[in-house]
Structures are given as structure tokens and as C-alpha cells.
């Protein structure tokens, strides 16, 4: 029998639910994982807990060996220069496009910004927090499930709610585990609806403006809840090394933001190519600087 993995966000202690009847293996995994997790949750508040439990059941005392930890740390360090160069190019190009080319005067920029501000204000107000949390967990678990399918895995059980959720599957890797942290599920849904609608109807300027606002709201919704969730000691991150996971999440979210801004430009394809050329030029420049510093240090 293939090893099954469970990607889950456990219920908070005071609202624990009994595992469903049915497949005995799945029920046992759910029960034992929830018991282990909830014992830790009593001293940690009320986080939404996302974890990966193998067939042997997630053991909070088990962990990767020293060599694995070192490899993950080194991989995280290798990603830092990529994050630095990408961030540098993003800030440089965005500021230049915004100030010199007047991008901040364009409807996409303003409606996207209005959507971001409205959603962040709603998030900090705490209004309908339970409903928003339900939507986030729903998107979180479906993103797990979608990437399981992309990698040819099977989904045996899935559940979600305002108190948590889980996906039980026979396949997991770092992409499946971390995808909900950098893929804005509701932004993807908005793009799909927009593309389908544009095939059958002519989108009016007002429709485009609404779309920009929805993209800003959904992206900031994803970012706000992801930042809220990450500090809550997520086993998803620990399973792949917290440092490496955080660098991958940062890099993934940065790429998504760059993609959204390029798509919002008057010439999206040209914007992507320009960004790529700027990235290569900046990477070579910073590489030369790093080599000179290294040579000076060695001498």
C-alpha cells in the first residue's frame, strides 16, 4: 500500500470534532494527529495549524537528520541571492514605471490599490473574521488538492471550515505543502472568471476596473491571511525546513506580484521580457560585486 500523507489544518482545542467514521486508517490518522497538535495548541492560542502527517503519524519529536537540516539551510542560503536580485529589480522597475511612465495615473494601478486598501482595512477591523477565515481555509485546502492532482497523486479525503481543514493524499512534496502560501487561490479564480467572460462577452471599461479592484482585494486577502498564519508555528514549514520554506514562500509571492503588475501594464508580454532582461543585467552586476568582495576578503 502506498504511503498516505495528510496535509491538514487542525481544529482549535475548544471546538475539536470527532473523526468521521469510514476508512479506519484515515480516521486513525486524523484522531492521533489532532490529539498531538491540540496538546501543543493549548499553550499557543488559536492558530490554524497546517501540517503533514505520514503513514507513521506526524511525530512532534521526530525530525530530519543533521545532514538534511544542513542541506536545507544551504539551499535556503542559495535562494537568498535570487530573492535579493528579484526584489531589487522589482523595486527599481516599479518605481521607474510608476514615476517616469505615470503608471500610478492608470486605472489598473488605482483600482488594484483601492482593492488592496479595502481588503486590508476589512482584515484589520475583524468584521466577519470567521467567514473570511472559512474562505481562506477553503482556498488553502483546494490549493493543496490541486497540486496533488498536478503531481498525479490521489485524494482520499478533504475537509475545511473556519476552524481548520485537511487533505488526505498518497503524495506530498515541498510544492504541494507550500503552494497555498504563495498561490493566491481567489485571485486565480478571479482570473479564470475574467478570461471565460471575455470569451463570450465584450468586457466594458467598468468591468475591467472592477476586475482590477477584485485582483487587488483577493491578492491582499491571500497575503494578509498568509502572514497571519505563518508565525503560528506551521509544521508545513518545518517539514521542509523553516528557513528554506520561508525563502521559497517569499520568492513565490514576489513572483506572483511581479506577474500581476506585468499583466496590468499596457504591454504585458513586453513587460515580462523587459523584467527578464533587467533581472539578468542586475544579477551579473551583483555577481561581479560579490566576486570583488570575495577576492578582497581572501587577499
C-alpha positions, -999 to +999 in steps of 0.1 A: +000+000+000+013+034-009+022+058+019-005+083+026+001+118+037-023+142+054-020+179+048-042+194+074-051+224+095-063+211+128-093+223+148-088+246+177-090+229+211-124+240+223-141+231+191-125+197+184-145+173+164-145+136+164-131+119+133-156+107+108-164+071+106-155+052+074-119+044+064-103+033+096-068+044+085-079+079+077-099+082+110-069+070+130-045+095+113-070+123+119-075+114+156-039+109+166-027+139+146-054+162+162-045+149+197-008+156+192-014+190+177-041+201+201-019+194+231+005+219+217-022+244+208-034+248+244-002+268+251-002+286+217-035+303+214-058+296+185-038+292+153-049+274+122-025+245+122-012+232+088+008+200+090+019+170+070+014+136+087+028+105+071+015+069+075+036+067+107+016+097+120+032+131+125+055+129+155+065+162+170+097+147+184+108+132+151+128+153+126+152+152+098+188+143+105+216+168+109+228+164+073+193+171+060+190+202+081+223+214+068+213+208+032+180+226+036+198+256+053+223+258+024+195+256-002+178+285+017+210+304+015+213+298-022+178+313-026+187+345-008+207+360-037+177+352-060+154+369-036+177+399-033+182+404-071+145+399-078+134+423-051+160+449-063+148+447-099+111+447-088+116+479-067+137+496-093+114+489-122+082+495-103+095+529-090+107+538-125+075+528-142+054+545-116+072+578-115+086+582-150+059+565-171+030+576-150+018+541-142+003+555-109-021+575-131-035+544-148-069+528-138-053+494-132-029+508-106-056+528-087-083+502-087-059+475-077-047+498-049-083+505-038-090+468-037-059+462-015-067+491+009-104+480+013-094+444+020-066+453+044-090+476+063-116+449+065-090+424+077-077+447+105-113+456+115-120+419+123-155+422+108-168+388+095-135+373+105-149+338+108-164+340+073-131+352+059-112+325+077-135+299+062-128+313+027-091+312+034-090+276+047-113+266+018-088+280-007-058+267+012-070+231+011-082+232-025-048+246-035-032+216-018-056+193-036-050+209-070-012+205-067-017+169-055-036+162-088-009+181-108+017+156-094-005+126-101-015+120-065-048+107-052-070+125-027-087+102-002-104+128+020-107+166+022-124+189+047-124+226+055-141+251+078-135+282+099-117+261+125-094+242+101-092+216+074-072+188+059-064+169+027-055+132+029-035+120+000-009+095-011+016+121-024+033+151-009+064+173-016+075+208-009+054+223-038+022+206-025+029+216+011+039+252+004+017+261-026-011+277-006+014+301+009+023+317-024-006+309-048-034+334-043-063+310-048-091+336-051-070+357-075-067+326-097-104+321-095-110+358-105-087+355-135-105+323-147-139+340-145-125+371-163-110+350-191-141+329-195-163+360-195-141+378-221-145+348-244-183+352-245-188+389-238-170+422-245-156+434-212-165+471-207-141+496-191-162+494-159-158+456-160-120+460-163-119+484-134-140+460-112-116+432-122-085+453-111-102+460-078-111+423-073-075+413-081-062+438-055-087+426-029-081+389-035-043+392-036-042+413-003-066+388+012-042+360+004-012+380+017-028+391+049-040+357+059-008+340+049+012+365+071-013+358+099-008+321+095+029+317+091+040+328+126+017+302+142+044+275+141+033+258+109+045+222+106+042+227+068+072+249+071+091+227+095+087+196+073+108+213+046+130+233+069+116+266+082+143+288+067+141+272+033+103+273+033+102+310+042+126+319+014+106+298-011+073+314+001+088+349-001+102+343-036+070+327-048+048+356-035+073+381-051+070+364-085+032+364-082+032+401-075+055+408-104+033+388-127+002+407-116+019+440-123+032+429-156-002+418-167-017+451-156+007+470-179-004+482-214+020+456-230+022+426-207+044+404-228+069+432-233+069+439-196+078+403-189+107+404-213+119+437-200+118+424-165+138+393-175+165+414-192+167+437-162+170+407-139+199+392-159+217+425-160+213+431-123+223+396-114+255+399-134+262+433-117+257+419-082+277+388-091+307+409-101+303+429-068+302+397-048+333+383-066+353+415-059+343+415-023+353+378-020+386+384-037+393+414-014+384+392+017+407+364+005+436+387-001 
